[in-house]
């Protein structure tokens, strides 16, 4: 069953360009994962330091493999998360 992740990130304005660039790099790595069906990075039109990610994986195991990947550790855990002021993540399955 497909497994979706919707993540809302907000960082300090001075970190926005680095976070944006890192999320775009992460997009390229994630789209190459066998279980990834979709990985879209959105910028909030009213707040240049806020981003929304929409990700879909073939199943929960596919997402777990993504979260355990070296590129997730390097880019998300190593660069993005330390710069976040807010982080909200929703996990969803289709009805």
Order of alpha helices (4+ residues) and beta strands (2+ residues): beta-alpha-beta-beta-alpha-beta
